[in-house]
Amino acid sequence: MNVAVFTDNDFGKVNGVTTSLKAALRHAPEGIRPRIYTACDEAEDRPDYFAVRSIGMAIPLYGEMTMYWPRTFRLLRQVREDRVDVIHLTTPGPVGLAAMFVARHARLPLVGSFHTDLAAYTERLSGSPRLGALMREYLRWPYGRCARVLAPSETTRQLLIAGKIRPEKIAVWPRGVDPQTFAPARRSVSLRERWGVSAARPAVLYAGRISKEKGLDLLPRIEAAMLRHGVDHRLILVGDGPMRTRLAGSLRDAVFTGTLPPAGVAEAMASADLFLFPSDTDAAGNVVLEAQASGLPVLVSSRGGPREYIRPDETGVVCPSGDAERFGHVAATLLRNPQQRRAMGETARTHALTLRWESALAPLYRAYLEVAGRHRADAPAAAPDNAAA
């Protein structure tokens, strides 16, 4: 069975979507052949990856990022050449719209996966609840046309149900982790020396986009709370984004690594002492799993999907959403108690080993088989009805 996976995230990007899709390619079982379809600056044609050269434009509210308007008829032609059986829509963006067009004209079923709560992002970045509500209404259009929708957490599943996607269509596809790439053995003494951290001055690490929707406006207050509790530390921020300059001016002496390749992220995580992830808009947060696999206790928000990926008070702590004082207090408590922190980190590693990609991907492959089988069974009677929400 051939699956065309449509994504706005070309593999030049490093984020949770590309991590998940690369894992889906790497672990595909015999008989299922996924291939990425995307749009970017340069055309590319590999057995598992097809990119059409397309015109780019700045993303609204994300001015430093680019989205591409794909050549839909070229994608349609390639889908037919590849004898695709199922189209997997991973985005409501331009390439997702192309997936809908191709599915309709090729008479193929759609599987959808939800990766980013764009409605929450829109509201947070624009400051307009109305724009956020409009985005949530828009999301019903592409995902409502999918025969199966996969959410990365139960929190996100409930969000989709509240957005009027039929609950019987929605299944949970949990995220996984590669425990060989992300492991305590990656810890680097020389990197810690360059950071200027030690047992007396531990490293508190964040990894991800450095942007408002990630809850990073809390960081200066979290840092202030830790200092009030008398805990010396150094914040390490892995990634890049529009808040970098502002945070560099408001945090005491944080280290900004910029965007790193996965191996660099793994080394940074293993070399830290605590992982801080205050986002309340993330649907899952792959980095939370990666941090636990690296042997770090994690602090997450009570809102969003990441809290479903930890064992509260065993591998990390769930802090009230937006409560900088609580984040700071919990971080300070763990940093003052290295024995508790080490025990929690060891439990985090053990927990992450139960969440490998090999098992996490099973619901995705099952959805491909179920939707393709239903489509074949229905095909003699009528063309599939993709209009039902």
C-alpha positions in Angstrom: 0.0 0.0 0.0 1.4 3.4 -1.0 0.7 6.4 1.2 1.3 10.1 0.2 2.0 12.1 3.3 1.3 15.8 2.6 3.1 18.3 4.8 4.1 22.0 4.8 7.2 21.1 6.8 9.9 20.2 4.4 12.7 18.1 5.9 15.0 21.1 6.1 13.0 22.1 9.2 13.7 20.6 12.6 10.5 20.4 14.7 8.0 17.9 16.1 6.2 17.4 12.8 9.4 16.5 10.9 10.5 14.3 13.8 7.3 12.4 13.7 7.2 12.0 9.9 10.8 10.9 9.7 9.9 8.2 12.3 6.9 7.2 10.3 9.1 6.6 7.2 11.8 4.8 9.2 9.6 2.4 11.0 7.0 1.6 8.3 6.1 -2.1 8.4 6.3 -4.3 5.3 3.5 -3.6 2.9 3.1 0.1 3.8 5.2 2.5 1.8 4.8 6.2 2.9 6.3 9.0 0.9 6.5 12.6 1.8 5.0 15.2 -0.5 5.9 18.8 0.2 6.8 22.2 -1.3 10.0 24.2 -0.8 12.6 26.3 -2.5 14.2 23.4 -4.4 12.7 20.4 -6.1 13.7 17.0 -4.8 12.7 13.5 -5.8 13.7 10.5 -3.7 12.0 7.2 -3.1 10.5 8.4 0.2 10.5 12.2 -0.4 9.0 14.3 -3.1 9.2 18.1 -3.1 8.0 20.5 -5.7 9.7 23.8 -6.2 7.2 26.4 -5.2 6.7 30.1 -4.5 7.2 31.1 -0.9 5.7 33.8 1.2 5.9 34.9 4.9 3.5 33.2 7.2 1.0 35.7 8.9 2.0 36.3 12.5 5.2 34.2 11.8 7.0 36.8 9.6 10.4 35.1 9.8 9.0 31.8 8.6 8.0 30.9 5.0 5.1 28.8 3.6 4.9 27.6 0.0 2.1 27.5 -2.5 2.5 24.1 -4.1 1.9 23.2 -7.7 -1.2 21.1 -7.2 -1.4 19.5 -10.7 2.2 18.4 -10.4 1.4 16.8 -7.1 -1.7 15.1 -8.6 0.3 13.7 -11.5 2.9 12.3 -9.1 0.3 10.7 -6.9 -1.1 9.0 -9.9 2.3 7.9 -11.0 3.1 6.5 -7.5 -0.2 4.6 -7.5 -1.1 6.0 -4.1 -3.8 4.3 -2.1 -4.3 6.7 0.8 -3.5 10.4 1.3 -2.3 11.5 4.7 -3.0 15.2 5.4 -0.8 16.6 8.2 -1.5 20.3 7.8 -4.4 22.7 7.2 -1.9 24.9 5.3 -1.3 25.3 1.6 0.1 21.7 1.1 -2.9 20.4 3.1 -5.2 22.2 0.8 -3.3 20.6 -2.1 -3.9 17.2 -0.4 -7.6 17.8 -0.4 -7.5 18.8 -4.1 -5.5 15.7 -5.0 -7.7 13.4 -3.0 -10.8 14.7 -4.6 -9.5 14.4 -8.2 -7.7 11.1 -7.7 -10.7 9.7 -5.7 -8.6 8.7 -2.8 -9.4 8.6 0.9 -7.9 11.1 3.4 -6.3 10.3 6.8 -5.6 13.5 8.8 -3.2 14.0 11.6 -3.3 17.0 13.9 0.1 18.4 15.0 -0.3 22.1 15.9 -3.1 23.9 17.6 -3.1 26.8 15.2 -6.2 28.3 16.7 -4.4 28.7 20.1 -1.2 30.0 18.3 -3.3 32.5 16.3 -5.0 33.8 19.5 -1.7 34.0 21.4 0.3 35.7 18.7 -2.4 38.1 17.5 -3.9 38.8 20.9 -7.4 38.4 19.3 -9.7 35.7 20.6 -11.9 36.3 17.5 -9.1 35.4 15.2 -8.4 32.3 17.2 -12.1 31.3 17.0 -12.1 31.9 13.2 -9.0 29.6 12.9 -10.8 26.9 14.9 -13.8 27.1 12.5 -11.5 26.9 9.5 -9.8 23.7 10.9 -13.2 21.9 10.6 -12.9 22.2 6.8 -9.8 20.0 6.1 -10.1 17.7 9.1 -13.8 17.3 8.6 -13.1 15.7 5.2 -10.8 13.1 6.6 -12.1 9.5 7.0 -9.9 9.2 10.1 -8.2 12.0 12.2 -5.3 11.2 14.5 -4.6 13.4 17.5 -1.3 13.3 19.5 -3.0 13.4 22.9 -6.4 12.9 24.6 -6.3 16.7 25.3 -6.1 17.4 21.6 -8.7 14.8 20.8 -11.2 16.6 23.1 -10.2 19.9 21.4 -11.1 18.5 18.0 -14.4 17.1 19.4 -15.2 20.6 20.8 -14.3 21.9 17.3 -17.2 19.7 16.0 -15.2 16.9 14.4 -17.1 13.7 14.9 -15.6 11.8 17.9 -15.9 8.4 16.2 -13.5 9.6 13.5 -10.8 10.7 16.0 -8.1 8.3 17.4 -5.0 9.0 19.4 -1.6 8.6 17.7 0.8 9.1 20.6 4.3 10.5 20.1 7.4 8.4 20.6 11.1 8.8 21.1 14.4 7.4 19.8 16.1 6.3 23.1 19.4 5.7 21.2 19.6 9.3 20.0 18.3 10.8 23.2 20.2 9.2 26.1 22.1 10.2 29.3 25.3 8.8 27.7 25.3 11.9 25.4 26.2 14.1 28.4 29.2 16.3 27.6 31.5 17.6 30.2 33.2 20.0 27.7 29.8 21.4 26.7 28.9 22.0 30.4 32.2 23.8 30.8 31.5 26.0 27.8 28.1 26.8 29.3 29.7 27.7 32.6 27.5 25.3 34.6 28.3 22.8 37.4 26.8 21.0 40.3 26.8 24.3 42.2 25.3 26.1 39.2 23.0 23.7 37.3 21.7 24.1 33.8 17.9 24.6 33.2 17.2 23.8 29.6 14.3 24.7 27.2 14.2 23.4 23.6 11.8 24.5 20.9 10.7 27.6 19.1 11.6 30.8 21.0 8.2 32.4 20.6 5.4 33.8 22.6 3.0 30.8 22.0 5.5 28.6 23.8 4.9 30.4 27.1 8.3 31.9 27.1 7.1 35.3 28.3 7.1 33.5 31.7 10.8 32.9 31.7 12.0 36.2 33.2 9.6 35.7 36.1 10.5 32.0 36.5 14.1 33.0 36.7 13.4 35.7 39.2 11.5 33.2 41.4 14.4 30.7 41.3 16.8 33.5 42.4 14.4 34.5 45.2 14.6 30.9 46.4 18.4 31.3 46.5 19.2 28.9 43.7 22.0 29.8 41.3 21.5 28.4 37.8 21.9 29.1 34.1 19.1 29.0 31.5 20.0 27.3 28.3 17.6 27.9 25.3 17.9 25.6 22.3 16.2 26.9 19.2 15.4 30.2 17.6 12.5 32.5 17.1 11.2 36.1 17.3 11.5 36.3 21.1 15.3 35.6 21.2 16.4 39.3 21.2 13.8 40.3 23.8 14.7 37.4 26.1 18.4 37.9 25.7 17.8 41.4 27.2 15.6 40.3 30.0 17.2 37.1 31.3 20.3 37.3 33.5 22.9 35.4 31.5 21.1 32.8 29.4 22.8 30.8 26.7 21.1 30.8 23.3 22.4 27.9 21.2 20.3 28.7 18.1 18.8 25.9 16.1 20.7 22.6 16.5 20.5 19.3 14.5 19.0 16.4 16.4 22.4 15.1 17.6 23.2 18.6 19.0 19.8 18.8 20.7 20.4 15.3 22.2 23.9 16.4 23.5 22.4 19.6 25.0 19.6 17.7 26.8 21.8 15.1 28.3 24.2 17.8 29.5 21.5 19.8 31.3 20.1 19.2 34.8 16.4 20.1 34.4 14.0 20.6 31.5 11.6 23.4 31.5 8.6 23.5 29.1 6.0 26.2 30.1 4.0 26.0 26.8 0.2 25.6 27.2 -0.5 25.5 23.5 1.4 22.4 22.4 -0.6 19.4 21.2 2.1 16.9 22.4 5.6 18.3 22.7 8.1 15.7 21.3 10.9 17.5 23.3 9.3 16.5 26.6 9.8 12.8 25.7 13.2 13.5 24.4 14.2 15.2 27.6 13.0 12.3 29.7 14.8 9.9 27.5 17.9 12.0 28.1 17.5 11.5 31.9 16.0 14.9 32.8 13.1 15.6 35.1 10.7 17.8 33.2 8.4 20.7 34.3 5.3 21.1 32.1 2.1 23.2 32.1 -1.2 21.9 33.3 -2.7 22.9 29.9 -1.9 21.2 26.6 -0.8 17.7 25.6 2.7 17.5 27.1 1.4 16.7 30.6 0.1 13.4 29.2 3.7 12.3 28.3 5.0 12.4 31.9 4.3 10.5 35.1 3.4 13.4 37.5 5.8 13.7 40.5 7.8 10.7 39.2 9.3 11.8 36.0 8.4 15.5 36.3 6.0 18.0 37.7 2.9 19.5 36.3 2.7 23.2 37.1 -0.4 25.4 36.9 -0.6 27.0 33.5 0.9 30.5 33.4 2.0 30.3 37.1 5.6 31.6 36.9 6.0 31.5 40.7 5.0 27.9 40.9 7.4 26.9 38.0 10.2 28.8 39.7 9.4 27.2 43.1 9.4 23.6 41.8 12.5 24.2 39.7 14.3 25.6 42.8 13.2 22.7 44.9 14.6 20.1 42.4 17.8 22.0 41.8 18.5 22.2 45.6 18.0 18.4 45.9 20.3 16.6 43.5 19.5 13.2 44.9 15.7 13.7 44.2 16.6 15.1 40.8 18.7 12.1 39.8 16.1 9.7 41.0 13.4 11.5 39.0 15.7 11.6 35.9 16.4 7.8 36.1 12.6 7.2 36.3 12.1 9.5 33.4 14.6 7.5 31.3 12.8 4.3 32.2 9.4 5.8 31.3 10.7 7.0 27.9 11.9 3.5 27.1 8.3 2.4 27.1 7.4 5.1 24.5 9.6 4.1 21.5 8.5 5.1 18.0 8.1 1.4 17.0 5.0 1.0 19.2 3.8 4.6 19.2 3.3 4.5 15.4 0.9 1.5 15.4 -2.3 3.6 15.4 -1.0 5.5 12.3 -0.3 2.4 10.3 -3.6 0.9 11.4 -5.5 4.0 10.2 -3.9 3.6 6.8 -5.0 0.0 6.5 -8.5 0.6 7.8 -9.2 3.6 5.6 -7.8 2.0 2.5 -9.7 -1.2 3.1 -13.0 0.7 3.6 -12.3 2.7 0.5 -11.8 -0.4 -1.6 -14.9 -2.0 -0.2 -17.0 1.1 -1.0 -15.5 1.8 -4.4 -17.7 -0.5 -6.5 -20.9 1.1 -5.1 -20.0 4.8 -5.2 -17.2 7.3 -5.1 -16.3 8.1 -1.5 -18.2 10.8 0.2 -15.5 13.2 1.6 -17.8 16.0 2.5 -19.1 14.7 5.8 -17.6 16.5 8.8 
